[in-house]
Amino acid sequence: MATEPAAGTGSLLPDDILFFQILLLLPVKCLVRFQSVCRSWRDTIASTHFVRGHLELSTRTRKSMVLVPRKSQKDPTKTGSRHLSIFSFQPGQSKVAGLIFHKRFYPYGIPMFSIPLHCDGLILIPCLTGAIFICNPATREFVELPPGTCSLVLDHRYAFGFDPSSGTYKVARHFVRSYKDIAQADGEGTVREYSSGHEILTLGTNSKEAWGWKPTVDPPYRIKARTPICLPGFFYWSAMQSMAHGKSISDVILRFRLLDETFTVHPNPPCRAYLSDNDTLSAIGGKLCYVHSPTVWEIGIWLAEDHGPSLAWSLCRRVPLPMPRCLLAFACASTDPDKIFISVDAWYLFVCNVRDGSLEEKIIMPSSVLYDLRNGTKFNTGALPFAHYMVPFVESLLRIRPFSDK
């Protein structure tokens, strides 16, 4: 028997052809408008089946990058900016970044945030003071998450990703309950011991777990205040295994598995026993990546092969830098599998060919990138103290809050 036409449209096309062979091809902006055609269209476009199908198509054909500029300041506890802006950016094609999302924070402003995290069209903005915001720039949904357990240590970091075992999106955070200083046996000063916790929050469901932080097992070591890496089903944190004279001398990678909410401990790559202030974790080609910066003029890109209970590190490429970095270099996957982006000090951007390690393009973000507010105003940040965070992005219809008739 033929499928009934879509309600209220008068269309002779069966619903499965209309929605899943025609409307599925449209950008999110159009689909958001079409949800107001009638209840049937709204329910279908908001359905999990349609949203996942549109996301899968977008991931294959519409992958892009976004820029999130952030004003820098010495005190992260104070207001960083009264605006949050997200810009679409295609390095290699254009040096103009077009505004796709803007949020005003009046009267107090948004605190200073660290590297944004992206998953399936949702962008998490992790503020150093503990506030967390998640937005979908395509649908313009913007949500502040509830505060987690109080931590005695500021400079928070969060993990954010998809849990294939439950089909949900989850946010994780670590916190410090207490700490104490213990005198060393050799009498050379003290070592600070921490009591740390870890908790997760589930997005987009009506379950009791949604919109509330749920404690997990405690991490075996204190997690460092560095941006974690999220791969499907796993969060990877850097943690301090041992300290001496107040400094980390041995770090490990903690892999948190979302399926059973357990930690496993894995070694750093052989290039470095600890994650220094100049090294970063990243993700390239679906693999955990460690960007090692042995000198201010060079970085090494290490990739981890997941062998079940263990991680096997191998050096992918050494990349010489044309200028010395001051703080750190961060690697970011591009839409081309043979190329990655390397951001140096969130100020310079390079396109790197991973086959030979050559740098194909240099973009000086403050002077080269023109931010277009799409209202006739275009500007670059010049010498102003801004970090220019670049994040992979794909348009999606994913909702942060559950769909409601209200």
N, C-alpha and C positions, 0 to 999 in steps of 0.2 A: 504494500500500500504506500502511496506517495506521501512524503513528509508534508505536513501543513505549512503554508506560508507563514512568515513572521507576523505576529499579531499587530494589527494597527497600521501595516505598511501598504497593504494591497499588492504586495510583491508576489509574482508567480514563481519566484525562485524558492526551492526548498531551503529550510533553515540551515542545514549543514553546509550547503554551497554558499549561501549569503554570508554566514558568519565565518566559516572556517576556510573558505577559499577566496573570499573577497575582502570582508572587513578585517580579517586577520592581518592583511598586508598593510593596513593603514597605520600611520604614526599615532602615538598616544593622544596627542592634542585633539585629533579628529574623533577618536573613540570616546574620549571624555564627553565631548559634545553629544555624540550619538546615544549616550546613556539616557538622555532626556527625551528621546523619541517616544518611548513607552516603557512600561514596566517590564515587558518581555525582553526588550533590547537591553535594558539596564541589568536585569538578572543574568542574561547570557554573557554580556561583556564583562560583568563582575565575577562570573563563575570561575572556579579554580581551573577547569578544563581550558577555557578560553585564555585566561591570564597566563597559564603555563605555556600554551601553544604560541601565544604572541611573544613571550619571553624567549622561547627557544628559537623562533625565527629571528628576533632582534639580535640574539647572541651570534647568530651566523652571519647576519647581513648588516647590522646597524651599530656595531661596536665603535666606540669613540673614546675621547678623553674629555675631562673637565678640569678647569683651573679653579682653585679656591684660594684667593689671596687673603692673607691675614696680617694685620698690623702687629708689629713686634713691640714688646715693652719689657723693661727690666723686672717689674713685679707682676708675676702671673696671677696674683690674687685680685688685681684691680681690673676694671673694665677695659677690654681690649678695643672694642669698636661698637658703634651703635648700629652697624649694618653687617649682614652676612650675605655675600653674593657668590653665586656659582655660575661659571662661564663655560660654554662649549668651546673646545679648542682642538684644532687639528694640526699639530706640528708637522712640518714638511709640506703642508698644503697652503697654510695661511698663518700669518702672525697676528691675526685679529681674533680675539676671544669674545664671543657674543654672549650677552647675559641670557641665562635661561631660568634663573631663580633668584629672587631677592627677598630678604626678610629684614624688617626694621625691629630694633630692640630699644624701645623707648619706655621709660626715661633712663634706665640704668645701663643698657648695653649688654653685649655678650662677652663673657670672659675669654681670655686668650685660650686658643685651642691648639692641639697638636695635629699630626697628620690625619686627615679624614680617612674613613674606611668605606669601601663600596662593596655591595653585594646585590646583584640582580636588580639594579636600578635604584636601590635605596642607599643613601649616603648618611653615615653616622659622623657627627661632629663631636669629638671628645674634648671637653674643656678641662684644662689642667686643674681647675678647682673642684671638679667632681660633677658638674652639670653635664648632661648628655642630651643631644638633640639628634633626631633622625628625620630626614626628609626624602620625599620622592620629587625631584625637580620637575619631572614630566607631568605628574598629576597635581603638583603644588601642595601636596599634603605635608604638614610639618608638625612634629610632635616632640615635646620635652618628656623624657622618661622620668619616672619617679626616682628620688634619691636612694642610693643603696646604703649599706651599713657604714656608719661613720668610720673614717680612717684617721689615724693619728699622723699620717704622713701625706702631704699634699703631692701634687704632680701625678695625677691619676692617669691610667691608661686602660683602654677597653678593647675587647675582642668582639668581632661581629661577623656572623656568617650563617650559612645554611646547614641545617641538620637533616641529611637524607633519611635517617632512620625514623624521624617523626614528621618530615615534610614541613618543618617550621623554621623560622629565623630566630636566632638567639644572640643575646648580648651577654658577655661575661666581664666581670671586673674582679680585681683583687684589692685587698685592704689590709691594714695593719691594726690589730687589736691593741697590742702593747709591745713594749720592748724594754730591755734592761742591759746595762753595761756590766760585763764580767771581766775581772782582772785576768790577764794572761799568766800562764804558769811561769814564764820566763821573766815576769815583772816588767815587760816592755809594753806598758799601756794597757788598754782595755779593748774588748771586742763586744760589739753590740749584738744581742740576740733578739730576734723578732718572733712574735706570735702572729701569723698571717692567716687570712681567710680568703675564700673564693666563692663567688655566687653567680648565678645566671638568671636572665630574664627572658621569657618567651614572648615573641611578638605575634600579633595578628590572629589570635584565637580567643574564644570565649571561655576557655578552660580556667580552672582555679589558679593555674600556674601563670597565666598571662598577666602582665602588668604588675607583677610582684617579684621581688628578688628571692630566689630560692638558694639556700646554702648547699654547697657541694662538700666533698671531702677537702680538707685543707691541703694546700700545696706542700710538697715535702721540703721545699726551700723557699726563701723569700723571693717573690717575683720582682724583677727590676722595673722601674718606671720607664719602660721603652715600648714603642708601638709593637704589638704582637702581630703574627701572621695567621691568617685564617684560610684554610683549605677545606673543601667539603667534608664535614664530619669531624674536623680537628681544629683546635686552636693551639698555636705554638708561642710559648712565652720564653723569655730569657730569665734565668734565675741565678742568684748567688749561692753557690754550693759551700764556699768557705771564704773567710775573711782573715786578714792579719793587719794589725796596726791601722784599723779603720778603713782598709781598702779591700776590694774584691780581688782575690788571687785565683779563684777558680769558679767558672760559670758553667751552667748546663742548660740544655734546652728542655723545657717541660712541655710534653705533648698531652693536651687535654682532649680525651675522646668523648664526644657528645653522646654517643650511644649508651654508654654506661657511666658517664661522668667520673672517669678515673684519670689519674695522672701517670705517665711513664716518663722516666728520666733518660735523656740522650746526651751524648757528648757534643761539645762544640766542634767545628772542623779543626783539623790539626794545625791550622795557621795561627790560632789564638786560643789560649786557655780561658779567656774571659771576653765578654762583649765590651769593648772599650767605648769611650764617648764618641769615637770616630767611626765605629762599625754599626751596621744596621742589619736587621732581618728584612727579607722581602719575599716575594713569590714570583717566579718566572716559569712559564710553561706548565703550570699546575704543580710545581715543585717548590719546596722550601729553599730559600736562597739566603746565603750569608755574604754580605758585602764587606770584605776585609780591606782596611785602609792602612797598609804597613807604613806608608810615608804620605806626606801631603801631595805627592806627585803621582801616586799610583793607587789603583784599587784591584783587588782580586775578587772574582765572582765564583763562589762555591755553591754547588747544588747538592741537595740531599736526595738520594734514592731511598724510597720507603720499602724496606724489606720486612714488613710485618712488625715484629717486635723491635726492630732496630733501624737506625738511619745510617746510610753509608755515604760519606761526603767525598766529593771529587771536585777538583779545580776545573771550572769551565773555561775561564779566560782571565788573563791579566790585561788591564786597560790602563795605559799611561794617560795622565791628565795634562792638558795644555797649560793649566795654571794651578797653583797650589790651592787646595781646599783649606778653609779655616776650621769648619766644624765636621761635617760628615757628607758622604755621598749616599744617595738612595737610588736603587734600581727599580724600574717600573716596566712591566710588560707592555708591549705595543700591540697593535692589530696585525703586525707583520711578525710571524714566528721567528724570522731570522734577525730581527732587530729589537733592541730594548731602548728605553729612555734612561739616562743617568742624570739625576738632578744633583748638583753640587751646591751645598749650602742653601737649598731652596732659592737659588739666585741665578745659577747658570743651568741650562738644559742642553744635553747632548743626545744625538741619535747614534747609538752604538751598534755596529754590525758584530753579532756574537760569533760569526764564523771566523773572523780574523782579529777582532778586538779594535778595529778602526773606528774613529769617531767621524761621522759623516756630516754632522751639522752642529753648529754652536748657536744657541739662542741666549742672549743676555736678557733675562726676563724683565728687569725693571725698565729697560730702554727699548727693547725690540718688540715686546708684546703690547698691542694696543687693545685696551679693554673697551668694548662697545656696550654702552648701557641701553642701546636700542631706542633711545629717545632723542637722538641727535647729538648726544654727548659721547665723546671718545677720549680716552686718556691713557697715559702710562704712569707708573708709580715713580719713575726716576730714582732719585737718591733717597726717597722716603724709606723708613725701616719696615719693609714688607717681606714676608715669606710668601713664596708662590708655590702652593702645593698642587701637584698634578696627580689625578686619580683616574684609573680606567672607569668607563661608564657605559651602560647600555640602557636604553629607554625601556620602561616596563609599566604595567598597570598594577603592580603589586601595591596592596594597601598596608599601611602600618597598623592601623586599627581595624578590627573586624567590620565587615560591611553591615550596615544597619539601615532599616527603613526610616529611621528618624531623620 
